[in-house]
Amino acid sequence: MRKVLFLLLVLTAAPALAQTPEQTTVSKEHEWLKKFVGEWEVESVDRQEGADENQTISGSISAKMLGEFWIVNRHKVDAPGFAFSAMQTIGYDATKKKFVGNWVDTVMNHMWVYNGRLSKDGNKLILMAKGPKAANDVVLNYRDSYEFKSKDLIHAKSEMQDEDGNWTVFMTSSIKRKE
């Protein structure tokens, strides 16, 4: 009976295995993502609309490769009165010739979907997404950038584009590799 079940399993799986796409070649863009790998300390300045003062928030990022094609960044913030976790994936789609990825967190039910590119000098990753403006149904363009100042220091910036087309920085971060 076991042999019959095994044979049925093999026969039903064979068509799916035969249609498996060829393995993607690792590109220079995939190699570039490896710069993120490691344990990082984060200090962010949050510039919330309508707030009297900017808020400084500390956290951490644990970044690991998923195979050769994806970086998975696990973010954690544990500030007084404000704690959250997030997961970010970034890869490179060679067909679209774009960096792609997403962000999900414990603060909202929106999945941010990224499309992006490298700056001309190759030091900055610029990711674009669409998402809700806080506390209403308006959908805006957002831009996150990660600029490698060195192998151990990243400057990050988050911006949103208002209804008039103007970009506003709402968060800046200094991301330092842990020793």
N, C-alpha and C positions, 0 to 999 in steps of 0.2 A: 504494500500500500504506500509506503514511504517513497519508493522508487517512482511510482505513478504520480504522486503529488509533486515530487521534484521535477519530473519530466514535464508536467503541466506548467509548473512555474517557469522553467527554462523556455518552453515554447511560447508562453504568453509574454515573457520579457524580451525575447529576441527581436521582435519588430521595433520596440522602443530603443533597444541598444543599437540596432542597425541605423537608426535615424539620429543618433547623437551627433551634434555638430563637431566639426574639426576643432581641435584645441586652438584657442586664440594665441597668437604670438605675443610675448611680452614686449611692449614698446618702451621707448624712452620716457613716455608720460607715466606708464605704470611704475617704472623705476623711480621716477621723480617722487611719487607718493611715499616711498620708503623713508623720505626725510622726516615724516611725521612719527615714525615708530619710536616708542619710548614712553617714559613717565614724565609728565609735565606739571608744573605749578602755574596757576593762572591768577592774575590780578586784573580785574575788569573795572572800568568806570562806566556806570550806567547813567545815561542822561535821559531820564524819563520826562516826557512831555508834561508840563504843568508842575513839576516838582521844584521846590525851592533850592535844593542842593543836589549835586551829583552824588550817587551812592557808589562806594567802592565795595566790590564783591570778590572774595577769594574762592578758589576751587582747584580742581585737578583734572587732568586728562590722562587716560591710559590709552595708548594708541598701538594697535597691532595690525599686521597684515593678515588678511583672509586670503590664503593662497598667494598668488603673484599679482592679482589684479585689483584688489580692494584694500583700502585702509578702513579700519573700524575704530572710531574714536569714542570712548566712553567718558562723558563729562560728569563731574559731580561738584555741586555747590552746596555748602552747608553754612549759610550765614544766619545770624540771629534773625528770626522771624521769616526767613526765606531759605528754603532748601529745595533742590531739585536735582534730578538726574536726566541725562540725555544720551542718546546714541546717534552718531553720525556715521554715514558710510560715504566714501568718495572713491570713485573708480574712473577709468577712462574708456569711453566707447569709441573704438577705432573706426567703426562704420560712420558714426555721426561726427567724428573728429572733435569731440567735446568731452570735458570732464562731466560726470554725472554723479548723482548721489541723493541722499535724503537725510533728514533730521527729524527725530521724534523725541518728545520729552514728557516729563510728568506734570507739566504746567498747563498744556493745552492739548486738544484732540485733533489739531491740524498736523498733517504730515507735510513738511517742507520738501519740495522736490527741486533739486539743483540741476542747472546746466552751467558750465563754466569753461574757462580758458586760463592759460598762463599769460602773464605779462610778457612783453617783448624781451625783457632782460632775463626771463625765466625764474625770477625770485619770488613772484607773487602769484597765488592762485586766486582767481576772482570767480565767485559762484553767484549766480542769479536765481531767484525764486519768486514766486507769487504767494501772497498770504494775506490774512486778515489784519486790518489795523486794530489795535487793542480796543476792546469794548464796543465794536460795531461791526456791521456787515460789509464795510468797504474793503475791497481787495486792492492791495498795492504791490508794486515791485520792490523787492528787497535785494540787497547786494552785500555779501560777506566776502572779505578778502583776508588772506593769510600771507603775509610777507615775511620770508625768511631773511632776517638780518644777519644770522650766522647759523651754524648747525644746531646751536643751543638756544636760539632766541627767535621767536616769531612775534611780529606785531599783527594783531588782528583788528578788523574794523567791521562794524555792522551798520548799514545805512538803509533808509527807506526813502522811496520817491513819493512825494505828495501828489495830490490831484493836479497840481500846476506843473508837474515835471521836475521840481526841485528836489535834490538829494539832501537828506539830513542825517548826520552821524548820530546814532543813539547809543552806541557802545563801542569802546575801545578796550583792547586787552593786550597785556604783556604776558607772553607764554614762554616760560623758561624751563629748560630741561632740568630735571632733578639730578643732582650729583650721584 
